[in-house]
Amino acid sequence: MFVEVGKQVSVENLIQGMIVQSGNDATVALAEHVAGTEPTFVQMMNTYAKELGMTGSHFTNSPGMPDPSTTRRARDSAISPAP
């Protein structure tokens, strides 16, 4: 999305940018909005993954960019939260 530093963008536009444009900057901006910082959001992701029973996954960034420390097992991808 090429969100400029300090520019205010609506949550709706960030979500659209994240989904339609695969906007990594939009994903980071949403993570920062939710948790204050991206690393804090990633901690939240990992905590929730464990609560869901995702024992073979570990996330290192909010958009899922390649990182040697990131792991994700196919079995974990099939787990979804109960309604």
C-alpha positions as CSV (number, residue, x, y, z in Angstrom):
1,M,0.0,0.0,0.0
2,F,3.0,2.3,0.5
3,V,1.6,3.8,3.7
4,E,3.6,6.9,4.5
5,V,5.1,7.2,8.0
6,G,2.8,9.3,10.2
7,K,-0.1,9.3,7.7
8,Q,-3.5,8.3,9.1
9,V,-5.3,5.6,7.2
10,S,-8.7,4.1,8.1
11,V,-8.8,0.5,9.4
12,E,-11.1,-0.3,6.5
13,N,-8.5,0.8,4.0
14,L,-5.7,-1.1,5.8
15,I,-7.7,-4.3,5.9
16,Q,-8.5,-3.9,2.2
17,G,-4.8,-3.2,1.5
18,M,-3.8,-6.3,3.5
19,I,-6.3,-8.6,1.7
20,V,-6.4,-7.2,-1.9
21,Q,-2.8,-5.9,-2.3
22,S,-1.1,-8.3,0.2
23,G,0.1,-5.1,1.8
24,N,2.8,-6.0,4.4
25,D,2.9,-2.3,5.5
26,A,-0.9,-2.4,6.1
27,T,-0.5,-5.6,8.2
28,V,2.3,-4.1,10.3
29,A,0.2,-0.9,10.8
30,L,-2.8,-3.0,12.0
31,A,-0.6,-5.0,14.3
32,E,0.8,-1.8,15.8
33,H,-2.7,-0.5,16.2
34,V,-3.9,-3.6,18.0
35,A,-0.9,-4.3,20.2
36,G,1.2,-1.1,20.2
37,T,4.2,-2.7,18.5
38,E,4.6,-5.5,15.9
39,P,6.7,-7.6,18.3
40,T,4.0,-7.5,20.9
41,F,1.4,-8.5,18.3
42,V,3.6,-11.4,17.2
43,Q,3.7,-12.5,20.9
44,M,-0.1,-12.4,20.9
45,M,-0.2,-14.4,17.7
46,N,2.1,-17.1,19.2
47,T,0.1,-17.2,22.5
48,Y,-3.2,-17.6,20.6
49,A,-1.7,-20.3,18.3
50,K,-0.8,-22.3,21.4
51,E,-4.3,-21.8,22.9
52,L,-5.6,-23.2,19.6
53,G,-3.3,-26.2,19.9
54,M,-0.9,-25.2,17.2
55,T,2.1,-27.0,18.6
56,G,4.3,-26.9,15.5
57,S,4.0,-23.3,14.6
58,H,6.0,-20.2,15.7
59,F,5.5,-16.8,14.1
60,T,8.2,-14.0,13.9
61,N,6.4,-11.2,12.1
62,S,2.8,-10.1,11.4
63,P,2.6,-10.4,7.6
64,G,4.2,-13.9,7.5
65,M,7.3,-12.8,5.6
66,P,10.0,-15.5,5.3
67,D,12.2,-15.8,8.3
68,P,14.4,-18.7,9.3
69,S,12.8,-18.7,12.8
70,T,9.3,-19.0,11.5
71,T,7.8,-22.5,11.5
72,R,4.3,-23.6,10.4
73,R,3.1,-27.1,10.2
74,A,0.4,-28.2,7.8
75,R,-1.6,-29.8,10.6
76,D,-1.6,-26.5,12.5
77,S,-3.0,-24.7,9.4
78,A,-6.1,-27.0,9.6
79,I,-6.9,-25.9,13.2
80,S,-9.6,-23.2,13.4
81,P,-11.1,-21.5,16.4
82,A,-14.4,-22.9,17.7
83,P,-17.4,-20.8,16.8
